Amino acid sequence: MRKTSSNTSYVMQEDFSPLFLSLPKRVTSFLTLKKKAQNVHFLSVYPLQFLARSCIMITLKRFTFLRVVLGRGVERKFWALMASSMMNGGYSVEEEEKKKNVNVGGGVEDVYGEDNATEDQFATPWTVSVASGYTLLRDPHYNKGLAFSEKERDAHYLRGLLPPAIFTQELQEKKLMQSLRQYKVPLQRYVAMMDLQERNEKLFYKLLIDNVEELLPVVYTPTVGEACQKYGSIFRRPQGLYISLKEKGKILEVLKNWPERNIQVIVVTDGERILGLGDLGCQGMGIPVGKLSLYTALGGLRPSACLPVTIDVGTNNEQLLNDEFYIGLKQRRATGQEYAELLEEFMTAVKQNYGEKVLVQFEDFANHNAFELLTKYSPTHLVFNDDIQGTASVVLAGLLAALKLVGGTLADHKFLFLGAGEAGTGIAELIALEISKQIKAPIEETRKKIWLVDSKGLIVNSRKESLQHFKKPWAHEHEPVKGLLDAVKAIKPTVLIGSSGVGKTFTKEVVKAMASFNEKPLILALSNPTSQSECTAEEAYTWSEGRAIFASGSPFDPVEYDGKVFVPGQANNAYIFPGFGLGLIMSGAIRVHNDLLLAASEALAAQVKQEHFDKGLIYPPFSNIRKISAQIAAKVAAKAYELGLASRLPRPKDLVQHAESCMYSPVYGCYR
């Protein structure tokens, strides 16, 4: 190699060793190679920020042009030499040549330092990766499996690493669906889908988008509940960030360990109230992972822009504490100041690392923490609680749509809730806000149309002193009533909503009582998973003699009653949060306002057509969910611009078209 007039340019032939001798020991370099002549190559070295020689790890990804420039043989020699230099901390090649005669392991050079490393002498984990060959097949972002073309197999050194057959993405999809349908146990399907996501990201999302009605119950509720319960047993590789009490004081550093930098949505849980299953601690990670899969599949957000997080502060679940396979902290839950300080550090670090416009979605926090966190951080962060606000928005959409079946306005109806937690009170508040908006009345007045029953009975004024703060607005004047059936008979609601997390509570007597004073009783059994649903679709239709308008949180099969087939609706949050999140992001919203939630509800209700009403549905089918999400995103973004909450200017002329253009596509691309 001979040096040119520039200090940063070298003319190199096939022996690259002087290059490594010439590089400064504390310099990391970005290498750009250009072919100049048949056997001569120019290499420019652009010094960047560099590490000490003892911990150098150079990762060059996707620089497939090395092959074109250097040719196969020279390129391999280049990488081998780079690897040798890095492994030996920058010592001279001559010194390494002297050591080659002292090889172990059958005479093969110990490139990875496996034979030299002992418990007392550490080896540095290092990597030199190029997105081609074996590495490309192991990269879920770019792997296409048997869909690599002949040209791609040649260009990226895949010959021999794949069987000779070439499949289209559609054929791969067909094959996988056949395999999934052979599994009889839902959890097996869940594990198979998670394996696919870790192996071939685009095929996972293509499969989910094209078969959303069939696979949504697999990747999310109800199957995700069982997956969380058994997460320790099925755990294979981390899918998000685990932040525990051990990381207190260094959460910002932990966030920087995540490989992606441009994060737009974070879904975070502390695992204390997973669905209706209670405290699952660290195993609640299945919820953020599942929610973010839906953000991509249904709302079109890029997978790389999504970050699942579990805050592990311990668990009070005795079974998990005694489980040798439990993957979280084996200690009682931290509470009070210790808990608050950890969450404060997390929220501060999130804004510092990802900026003002990153959306933080709180998921499955216990009631006492859920309300407090939402109240505390709403004024300073872009935060959203799906259990409180998302559930409320999707239920309100169903109620608005149902008015076309039951008649009247929202203000004409009376509502009774079983369950006064974060979901129940969140739904009640949004209904009251919508009625207030429609009839121009104070919200204190519209709340009087809504009654709540908790574990101690009907919430009334005489109980106000002992109530939690979020229940107090719902304490109205009435004599005490103990049970749900007595409350139904006393209040005579037109709408019965279950958010209790307790199954089989809408008994035959309760449903028959609703049907006795309503021509078309509206019954929403929202608790998840299916085992915790207040009643089944079959029970609701049978006990009401086919007159009930029914929707549930978990899916139920169609029911035939008296010669007519009823298709139960699903009040699934997945209708709302993907489109809602997309609307916030594409408008650059900096805060969540209740009017944005109302806009999302109205947009979803508008998607229910007469053909759906004819089947008794109050929600549109999921088969068209991406177009529905685009409509919701457009309405949310429009309201954000109207309220002055949007920061992305100028405003796009056609927000629906803009939303669709922002959506991630899972279709394979072609590689050069």
Beta strands, then each sheet from edge to edge (+ up, - down):
strand 1: 2-3
strand 2: 9-12
strand 3: 29-35
strand 4: 41-47
strand 5: 241-244
strand 6: 265-269
strand 7: 306-312
strand 8: 359-362
strand 9: 383-385
strand 10: 415-418
strand 11: 450-454
strand 12: 457-458
strand 13: 495-498
strand 14: 522-525
strand 15: 549-552
strand 16: 559-561
strand 17: 564-566
strand 18: 569-570
sheet 1: 1+ 2- 4+ 3-
sheet 2: 5+ 7+ 6+ 8+ 9+
sheet 3: 12+ 11- 10- 13- 14- 15- 18-
sheet 4: 16+ 17-
end
